[in-house]
Amino acid sequence: MKVITLYQEEKHLIEQAIENNRQAQHQLYTKFSPRMLSVCRQYIKDIHHAEDIMITGFMKVFSNLKKFEHKGSFEGWIKRIMIHECIDYLRVKKNNFNHQDIEDIVLTESEEVYENEDFSIDDIQLLIDNLPDGYRMVFNLYVIEGYKHQEIAEVLKISEGTSKSQLAHARKMLQTQIYQLKERIHGTK
């Protein structure tokens, strides 16, 4: 019964926000902004830029609320808008992601499992932040958001092979960074 009540309350807020009710818009922003800032922060290193992109994303959310059809979750709909805003920002910022086709590289798939390591969330985020923009974008879309390579290729306007290549490079760089972090933590370096 409570789930229905919460859904109805959210639906009512959305309807009010469509009517430009500022209080309803503020409530939606307050409810979803912390999670959406986290989404933007996954793609954008600088917290201030991530916040700016989130705010721009919410402007798009509010101007396109009429298009939300109440199919699927509202949060998921907002999240897609935020991801696209991040991609657009990085596309404009870099204008070209330094992509390399998978056919051009030889990879070793020796992924070690680092069990029982106590890496903080900040450590992991820092490792992801150290990836080049293209690698980080594909890594986040594939690993965190669950996109398939074909979907990533469409969103980023790259080939499917390039998406696979970027992911492989990202994983390899992360493995190296994790190894170096382990050495620092255990004092072997």
C-alpha positions as CSV (number, residue, x, y, z in Angstrom):
1,M,0.0,0.0,0.0
2,K,2.8,2.4,0.8
3,V,4.5,1.9,-2.6
4,I,1.3,3.0,-4.3
5,T,1.1,6.0,-2.0
6,L,4.7,7.0,-2.8
7,Y,4.1,6.5,-6.5
8,Q,0.9,8.6,-6.5
9,E,2.7,11.3,-4.5
10,E,5.5,11.4,-7.1
11,K,3.0,11.4,-10.0
12,H,1.1,14.3,-8.3
13,L,4.4,16.3,-7.9
14,I,5.2,15.7,-11.6
15,E,1.8,16.9,-12.7
16,Q,2.2,20.0,-10.5
17,A,5.7,20.6,-11.9
18,I,4.4,20.4,-15.4
19,E,2.1,23.3,-14.5
20,N,5.3,25.3,-13.5
21,N,4.5,24.9,-9.8
22,R,7.9,26.0,-8.4
23,Q,7.4,24.3,-5.0
24,A,6.7,20.9,-6.8
25,Q,9.8,21.4,-9.0
26,H,11.9,22.2,-5.9
27,Q,10.6,19.1,-4.1
28,L,11.5,16.9,-7.2
29,Y,14.9,18.6,-7.4
30,T,15.5,18.1,-3.6
31,K,14.5,14.5,-3.8
32,F,16.6,13.5,-6.9
33,S,19.5,15.9,-7.0
34,P,21.9,14.1,-4.6
35,R,21.6,10.9,-6.7
36,M,21.9,12.7,-10.0
37,L,24.9,14.6,-8.8
38,S,26.5,11.2,-8.1
39,V,25.7,10.1,-11.6
40,C,27.2,13.3,-13.1
41,R,30.2,13.0,-10.8
42,Q,30.9,9.5,-12.2
43,Y,31.5,11.0,-15.7
44,I,32.8,14.5,-14.8
45,K,36.0,14.7,-12.6
46,D,35.4,18.2,-11.3
47,I,32.6,18.4,-8.7
48,H,31.7,22.0,-9.7
49,H,31.4,21.1,-13.4
50,A,29.4,18.0,-12.4
51,E,27.0,20.2,-10.4
52,D,26.7,22.6,-13.3
53,I,25.8,19.7,-15.6
54,M,23.3,18.4,-13.1
55,I,21.6,21.7,-12.9
56,T,21.5,22.0,-16.7
57,G,20.1,18.4,-16.8
58,F,17.3,19.4,-14.3
59,M,16.4,22.3,-16.6
60,K,16.0,19.8,-19.4
61,V,14.0,17.5,-17.0
62,F,11.6,20.3,-16.1
63,S,11.2,21.6,-19.7
64,N,10.5,18.0,-21.0
65,L,8.3,16.8,-18.1
66,K,5.3,16.5,-20.5
67,K,7.2,13.9,-22.4
68,F,7.5,11.6,-19.4
69,E,4.9,8.8,-20.0
70,H,5.0,7.2,-16.5
71,K,6.4,4.0,-18.1
72,G,9.3,2.9,-16.1
73,S,10.8,4.9,-13.2
74,F,10.9,8.6,-13.1
75,E,14.4,8.4,-11.5
76,G,15.6,6.3,-14.4
77,W,14.2,8.8,-16.9
78,I,16.0,11.6,-15.1
79,K,19.2,9.6,-14.9
80,R,19.2,9.1,-18.7
81,I,18.9,12.8,-19.2
82,M,21.9,13.4,-16.8
83,I,24.0,10.8,-18.6
84,H,23.3,12.4,-22.0
85,E,24.1,15.8,-20.5
86,C,27.5,14.5,-19.3
87,I,28.2,12.9,-22.7
88,D,27.3,16.2,-24.5
89,Y,29.5,18.2,-22.1
90,L,32.5,15.9,-22.6
91,R,31.9,15.8,-26.4
92,V,32.0,19.6,-26.5
93,K,34.9,19.8,-24.1
94,K,37.1,17.3,-25.9
95,N,35.3,17.3,-29.3
96,N,36.9,13.9,-29.9
97,F,37.5,11.1,-27.5
98,N,40.9,9.6,-28.6
99,H,39.3,6.3,-29.7
100,Q,41.1,3.4,-31.0
101,D,39.5,0.4,-32.7
102,I,39.7,-3.0,-31.0
103,E,41.3,-4.5,-34.1
104,D,44.3,-2.3,-33.6
105,I,45.3,-3.6,-30.2
106,V,46.2,-6.9,-28.6
107,L,44.9,-7.4,-25.1
108,T,45.6,-9.8,-22.3
109,E,42.5,-10.8,-20.3
110,S,44.4,-11.5,-17.1
111,E,42.1,-9.7,-14.6
112,E,43.2,-10.4,-11.1
113,V,40.6,-10.4,-8.4
114,Y,41.5,-8.3,-5.5
115,E,39.6,-9.9,-2.7
116,N,39.6,-8.6,0.9
117,E,41.0,-5.2,-0.1
118,D,39.7,-2.3,1.7
119,F,39.6,0.4,-0.9
120,S,37.4,3.3,0.0
121,I,34.8,4.7,-2.4
122,D,36.9,7.7,-2.7
123,D,39.9,5.5,-3.8
124,I,37.8,3.8,-6.4
125,Q,36.3,7.1,-7.7
126,L,39.9,8.5,-7.9
127,L,41.0,5.5,-10.0
128,I,38.0,6.0,-12.3
129,D,38.7,9.7,-12.5
130,N,42.2,9.1,-13.7
131,L,41.0,7.3,-16.8
132,P,41.0,9.4,-20.0
133,D,37.5,10.8,-20.8
134,G,36.7,8.2,-23.5
135,Y,37.7,5.3,-21.4
136,R,35.8,6.6,-18.4
137,M,32.7,7.3,-20.4
138,V,32.6,3.8,-21.9
139,F,33.5,2.2,-18.5
140,N,30.7,4.0,-16.7
141,L,28.2,3.2,-19.4
142,Y,29.1,-0.4,-19.6
143,V,30.0,-1.4,-16.0
144,I,27.9,1.0,-13.9
145,E,24.9,1.8,-16.1
146,G,24.7,-1.7,-17.8
147,Y,24.6,-0.5,-21.4
148,K,25.6,-3.0,-24.1
149,H,28.4,-2.1,-26.5
150,Q,25.9,-1.5,-29.3
151,E,24.0,1.0,-27.2
152,I,27.2,2.7,-26.2
153,A,28.2,3.0,-29.8
154,E,24.9,4.6,-30.7
155,V,25.1,7.1,-27.8
156,L,28.7,8.1,-28.3
157,K,28.6,7.9,-32.1
158,I,31.4,5.4,-32.3
159,S,31.8,1.9,-33.6
160,E,31.0,-1.1,-31.5
161,G,34.6,-2.2,-31.8
162,T,35.7,1.1,-30.5
163,S,33.4,0.7,-27.5
164,K,34.9,-2.7,-26.7
165,S,38.4,-1.3,-27.2
166,Q,37.8,1.6,-24.8
167,L,36.4,-0.7,-22.2
168,A,39.4,-3.1,-22.5
169,H,41.8,-0.2,-22.2
170,A,39.9,1.2,-19.2
171,R,40.0,-2.2,-17.4
172,K,43.7,-2.5,-18.1
173,M,44.5,1.0,-16.8
174,L,42.4,0.3,-13.7
175,Q,44.2,-3.0,-13.1
176,T,47.5,-1.1,-13.2
177,Q,46.2,1.6,-10.9
178,I,44.8,-1.0,-8.4
179,Y,48.1,-2.8,-8.4
180,Q,49.9,0.5,-7.7
181,L,47.4,1.4,-5.0
182,K,47.8,-2.0,-3.3
183,E,51.6,-1.5,-3.3
184,R,51.1,1.9,-1.6
185,I,48.7,0.5,0.9
186,H,50.9,-2.4,1.8
187,G,54.0,-0.3,1.8
188,T,55.8,-2.2,-0.9
189,K,56.5,0.8,-3.0
